[in-house]
Amino acid sequence: MTTGPGPYVEAFEYSFSPLDPHAAHVDPPAVAVYETLLTRGADGSPRAGMAQSWTVDPSGLIWELRLRDDLRFHSGAACTAEAVVSSLDALRWEMHVLPGGRQLWYWDPVERVVATDSNTLRFHLHHPHPRLFSLLWGTHTAIHCEATRRTRGDAFGVEVADGTGPFRLRSWSPSEVVADRVDWYPGSSARVAEARWHALPQSHDRISALINGEALCAHALDTAAVQQLKDDPRFDMAVQPQPSSLYLTLDWRRSDLGFDDVRTRRAIGLAIDRRQIVTDAFDGLATPSWGPLPAGHDFYEPTADLAGVCDRAAAAHTLTSLGWHRGVDGVLERTGTRFSVECVVQDDESFRAVFACVEADLRSIGIELLPRFATPFADFYSAVQHGTGAALSKWLWPDPMDALIGFSSSGTAPFPNWEYASVPALDQAFDRFLRGCSDDDLTAAALDVQQVFAAELPYLPLVTPHDVWAWSRRVSGFRPVHGDLYPRYDDVSVT
């Protein structure tokens, strides 16, 4: 074991999910324990990861990746190309059980993956696809030892986590994860020997831990914390839009409430003051969103947000034209049905604040939202997948277009999508995107996606929160990358 200084301690906002690439959610410790074949650079271009080099056949149909020499899983087993194929096949086909044995949607361009020798992978594509990089660096394609996962069953990700990353899991609980630096991982002994992640749901606890030296890094800080730290010479900070948007789903099966009618969805969207949510729920650390993609990310079309308005008078007029009228308590009624619906909400600070804003906005036009708070993430996912009238959610995915397909397509999502939406024109645009053979194809398809989405509103985008990381200047080798969910921990050291 290396004996470098440390430990590195990070304060995070959620309870931790098991460190299993097949789990429903990925947390920062998983990025330290597992690696991906490639990584995303600050400019959005691919960088070496487990693969030290890669080539693309002139036809665009064959990609070859050469693995780093002497890769080993934390169990000591050799991480050969055959082992990587086994991991990829399991993630491709078994992460979620999909109807008809369907693979996960972001694998659609891939025909098969084979090992041509012990260190070389070959991806055979159905068609040229310049965005294959997004699959190869995605956190949902982290490489693990599939033999260990199958042997250990439910203990995998909790008692053992067999990856190739710079840290090996020592212990896991929902409130704390501890990992040790792997002595054979590339890098000198100056790297930290131990890393700890603490789950502190309240922002004031995370900033206190940072200020008091109990943590060297803190994530998801509020405006008060940002103001407190901005002139403090002991700390560095990064504030940037997340590659994810918070949104409201409406279950299309609730035809009694008209959620399957785009006029109803548009009226609800008009009633929500997104700019006020940015002020009241995030104190300015967010961006209002009317379009499906976060601002500043690949394929974003700004006109979707430029057209956004809040017009409650127009919303009320639409609902009246659809036969709704105010009941004695102010809630809308139609043919004996009250416009009252349960909304599943992630139980954390920001989601509670956003729900309070949305609930008040919709109450003003006679719609009653009844909250049902669920712990992120497994409990929340379970509550939504088992059916609810509405949900307040946020995707956490490295590439927004991949997330958008997964959460609003009617044919490729594993749930199906939480709103049970079906928009054929949107599905067709998604299919064109997944089949895109050139950057021009991808851009044109992404534009169509956003235009159809804006017209049909399978769900209602609300805001894109800002990501806030702050860390002690005693920490080096740590820098969040715009577009990545979490930093990498390969080179983290502490003085």
CORCORWO-V38201 format. One line per field, one symbol per residue. burial: 1 if it has 9 or more other C-alpha atoms within 8 Angstrom, else 0. A space follows every 10 residues. Layout:
BEGIN
burial: ???
END
This chain:
BEGIN
burial: 0101111111 1110111111 1010011011 1111111111 1000010111 1101010001 1111111100 1111000011 1111111111 1110101100 0011101111 1011110011 1111101110 0010111110 1111110110 0000011111 1111111111 1101111111 1100000000 1111111111 1010111011 0000111111 1110110010 0000111100 1111111111 1101100111 0101111111 1111001111 1111111111 1111101011 1001100001 0101110111 0001110000 1111000011 1111111100 1111101110 1110111110 0001111111 1011100111 1110001111 1111111111 0111011111 1010011011 0111111100 1110111111 1111001111 1111111111 1100111101 1011111111 11110
END
